[in-house]
Amino acid sequence: MLTKLLPATVATAEATADPADVFLYPEEEALISSAVPKRRLEFGTVRWCARRAMESLGLPPAAVVPGHRGAPQWAPSVVGSMTHCAGFRGVALARSADFAAVGIDAETNTVLPEGVLESIALPRELRRTRELARAEPEIAWDRLLFSIKEAVYKTWFPLTGQELDFTDALVGIDATQETFHARLLPDPGSLSPAGPTSFSGRWSARDGVLLSAIAVPAARPVAAGARERRSAPRVVHAGSAR
Ligand SMILES: CC(C)(COP(=O)(O)OP(=O)(O)OC[C@H]1O[C@@H](n2cnc3c(N)ncnc32)[C@H](O)[C@@H]1OP(=O)(O)O)[C@@H](O)C(=O)NCCC(=O)NCCS
C-alpha cells in the first residue's frame, strides 16, 4: 500500500501480520525487554520491515534505535520513517542524496474519540472534515486529518529537531486525487530554516487502514543520468506471518 503513495526511489516494506522470525539486535532488545506484548510485536515487526527496506536499497541490515524525542536513527546515507497501528506496520526509506526527509503514518479507519478532532483541527479543517464525513462516511476523515499531521511531524522533526503543535499545520485534503497539502502557520522566523514550510503528500484508505505519506526531495537533486541508472528499489510486503 505504501509504495503507491511514494516516489519509486523510496524503498517501502510493510506487514499486515507479525512474522514469527523477527530478529532484534541486542540494543533493540534492551529497549523493549519489559514492554507489553503488543509493543514488542509492533516494535519487532516494524524493524523487520526496516531491514527489508535497507536490503532493497542495497544496505546491510542494522539496528534502528530511537534518537532525540523518539525519532529513528538511520545510517547517514538514508532518511526514513516508521509507523505501526493495529493490522499494519510500515517503513519508508530513501537515500539522503535523493530525499531530505520521508514521513509516513498509519491509523485505523475509525473515528477519533469525542473531542479529539476539535483539539487538533483548525476551524477551516474542522468544516472540511465534517463536510467530507457527511459526503463519504466510510472514511474516518477526522482520523485521516490526524494521520496527515503526524506524517508532517515525522517529516519535519528529524530535519529540524523542532516540536510542532497540531494547530501549527493547516492541512487541505483532496478527496478525489487522494492527495494533501500542509502549510506551517507559525511565523517563518520562529521555524527552523532546516525544514520546509509546506508539504505535499498522498493518502489512502484501504482494508481498514488510513495511510499518509510525504517525501521531501533533497535540495541538491541527483543528476538526471545518475537517477536513470539507479534502479528502483524492490518493494517488500508481508501479507501474512512468515
Ligand atoms: C511521534 C509521533 C508522531 C508518533 O506517531 P504515532 O501515530 O503515535 O505512532 P506511529 O506508530 O505512527 O509511529 C511510531 C514511530 O514514529 C517514530 N517516531 C517517534 N518519534 C518521532 C519523532 N520525534 N520524529 C520522527 N519519527 C518519530 C518512531 O519510529 C516510532 O516507532 P518506534 O516507537 O517503534 O521506534 C506521535 O506520538 C507524536 O508525538 N505526535 C505529536 C506531535 C505531532 O504529531 N504534532 C503534529 C504537528 S502538525
The ligand as an SDF file (V2000), in Angstrom:
LIG
                    3D

 48 50  0  0  0  0  0  0  0  0999 V2000
    5.9220   10.7680   17.4470 C   0  0  0  0  0  0  0  0  0  0  0  0
    4.5310   10.5590   16.9050 C   0  0  0  0  0  0  0  0  0  0  0  0
    4.3530   11.4060   15.6450 C   0  0  0  0  0  0  0  0  0  0  0  0
    4.3590    9.0590   16.5520 C   0  0  0  0  0  0  0  0  0  0  0  0
    3.1340    8.8250   15.8860 O   0  0  0  0  0  0  0  0  0  0  0  0
    2.1100    7.7020   16.3730 P   0  0  0  0  0  0  0  0  0  0  0  0
    0.9310    7.7350   15.4650 O   0  0  0  0  0  0  0  0  0  0  0  0
    1.8810    7.8570   17.8380 O   0  0  0  0  0  0  0  0  0  0  0  0
    2.8620    6.3310   16.2030 O   0  0  0  0  0  0  0  0  0  0  0  0
    3.3060    5.5400   14.8980 P   0  0  0  0  0  0  0  0  0  0  0  0
    3.1580    4.1090   15.1980 O   0  0  0  0  0  0  0  0  0  0  0  0
    2.6560    6.0170   13.6580 O   0  0  0  0  0  0  0  0  0  0  0  0
    4.8550    5.8940   14.8010 O   0  0  0  0  0  0  0  0  0  0  0  0
    5.7480    5.4360   15.7670 C   0  0  0  0  0  0  0  0  0  0  0  0
    7.1090    5.6340   15.2190 C   0  0  0  0  0  0  0  0  0  0  0  0
    7.3070    7.0370   14.9980 O   0  0  0  0  0  0  0  0  0  0  0  0
    8.6980    7.2720   15.0160 C   0  0  0  0  0  0  0  0  0  0  0  0
    8.9270    8.4600   15.8050 N   0  0  0  0  0  0  0  0  0  0  0  0
    8.8140    8.6130   17.1480 C   0  0  0  0  0  0  0  0  0  0  0  0
    9.1520    9.8700   17.4910 N   0  0  0  0  0  0  0  0  0  0  0  0
    9.4810   10.5130   16.3460 C   0  0  0  0  0  0  0  0  0  0  0  0
    9.9120   11.8280   16.0540 C   0  0  0  0  0  0  0  0  0  0  0  0
   10.1000   12.7430   17.0100 N   0  0  0  0  0  0  0  0  0  0  0  0
   10.1770   12.1520   14.7680 N   0  0  0  0  0  0  0  0  0  0  0  0
   10.0230   11.2410   13.7760 C   0  0  0  0  0  0  0  0  0  0  0  0
    9.6090    9.9740   13.9950 N   0  0  0  0  0  0  0  0  0  0  0  0
    9.3390    9.6210   15.2780 C   0  0  0  0  0  0  0  0  0  0  0  0
    9.3710    6.0360   15.5910 C   0  0  0  0  0  0  0  0  0  0  0  0
    9.9590    5.3430   14.5430 O   0  0  0  0  0  0  0  0  0  0  0  0
    8.2060    5.2530   16.1520 C   0  0  0  0  0  0  0  0  0  0  0  0
    8.4030    3.8570   16.0860 O   0  0  0  0  0  0  0  0  0  0  0  0
    9.1020    3.0840   17.3120 P   0  0  0  0  0  0  0  0  0  0  0  0
    8.4630    3.6250   18.5560 O   0  0  0  0  0  0  0  0  0  0  0  0
    8.8030    1.6470   17.0690 O   0  0  0  0  0  0  0  0  0  0  0  0
   10.5640    3.4100   17.2400 O   0  0  0  0  0  0  0  0  0  0  0  0
    3.4220   10.9660   17.9340 C   0  0  0  0  0  0  0  0  0  0  0  0
    3.4300   10.0850   19.0300 O   0  0  0  0  0  0  0  0  0  0  0  0
    3.5770   12.3710   18.4690 C   0  0  0  0  0  0  0  0  0  0  0  0
    4.3630   12.6450   19.3860 O   0  0  0  0  0  0  0  0  0  0  0  0
    2.7840   13.3220   17.9480 N   0  0  0  0  0  0  0  0  0  0  0  0
    2.7210   14.6690   18.4920 C   0  0  0  0  0  0  0  0  0  0  0  0
    3.3590   15.6710   17.5950 C   0  0  0  0  0  0  0  0  0  0  0  0
    2.5780   15.8590   16.3290 C   0  0  0  0  0  0  0  0  0  0  0  0
    2.2500   14.9390   15.6340 O   0  0  0  0  0  0  0  0  0  0  0  0
    2.2490   17.1200   16.0140 N   0  0  0  0  0  0  0  0  0  0  0  0
    1.5350   17.4320   14.7980 C   0  0  0  0  0  0  0  0  0  0  0  0
    2.2310   18.5650   14.1380 C   0  0  0  0  0  0  0  0  0  0  0  0
    1.3480   19.1320   12.7260 S   0  0  0  0  0  0  0  0  0  0  0  0
  1  2  1  0
  2  3  1  0
  2  4  1  0
  2 36  1  0
  4  5  1  0
  5  6  1  0
  6  7  2  0
  6  8  1  0
  6  9  1  0
  9 10  1  0
 10 11  2  0
 10 12  1  0
 10 13  1  0
 13 14  1  0
 14 15  1  0
 15 16  1  0
 15 30  1  0
 16 17  1  0
 17 18  1  0
 17 28  1  0
 18 19  1  0
 18 27  1  0
 19 20  2  0
 20 21  1  0
 21 22  1  0
 21 27  2  0
 22 23  1  0
 22 24  2  0
 24 25  1  0
 25 26  2  0
 26 27  1  0
 28 29  1  0
 28 30  1  0
 30 31  1  0
 31 32  1  0
 32 33  2  0
 32 34  1  0
 32 35  1  0
 36 37  1  0
 36 38  1  0
 38 39  2  0
 38 40  1  0
 40 41  1  0
 41 42  1  0
 42 43  1  0
 43 44  2  0
 43 45  1  0
 45 46  1  0
 46 47  1  0
 47 48  1  0
M  END
$$$$
